[in-house]
Amino acid sequence: MKKLIAAALVAGMVFSVSSMSLYAEEGGPLVMATSAEFPPYEYHDGDEIVGIDAEVAAAIADELGMTLEIQDMAFDSILAAVQSGKADMGVAGMTVTEDRLKNVNFTDTYAEAAQVIIVQEGSEIAGPDDLEGKVVGVQLGTTGDLYCDDVNPRSVERYNKGFEAVQALLQGKIDAVVIDREPAKVFVEENEGLEIVDEAFTEEEYAIAIAKDNTELVDKVNDALATFKESGELQEIIDKYI
Ligand code: ARG
């Protein structure tokens, strides 16, 4: 037992030392945590992770004189990675919510977003209220997941990746998917027989998550975002993908 505790302590120390060094390290990389199955914000293109968030983050790193390192993980691990210092920032089409603000800082917002409902063509579901009594698929830990219970669904099926929920919908295992609007558009375009319900589920805004104690980085990223908004660079990146 003692040995176990000692090992845990050492592991904890190593962890905190290396996590401290990431951002502080002169010339070290700026580490971005993301979940790269969320087109057009972050997705794999061959070996590379591309998308709006990847490019915005690369531009921020450049502005700060740093190189960008991307760590791909499950969406619901991103905030823990940021809080523990394993990553400097979470850039993942992440919606600002009151609850998340208790655990991390958010930068200024950089995109308007929404949760929308995807259904099979011809479905009777025409808006959020129609999800009552239905089986709804979401990506684990997303705002779709967090807010879905409000409409009294029969059940909420939680998937690790958004497209797994879409796959289940195609197979008729679930009645609808609640997911962010831009990925929804991509998934509907790629798969026949699906449509997006006109009435949105929520309106939201995306921002970058940074550890509570790293206000210095929040300020720097906000300065960079302001520069890109003014120069049109942010819009250029968005226009490339949307
Ligand atoms: N906007 C939603 C949220 O913040 C979903 C984001 C999912 N992002 C991702 N890269 N998979 O909860």
Residues whose N, C-alpha, C, O or C-beta is under 5 A from the ligand:
A	BS01	LIG	S35 F38 F75 A92 G93 M94 T95 G141 T142 T143 D180
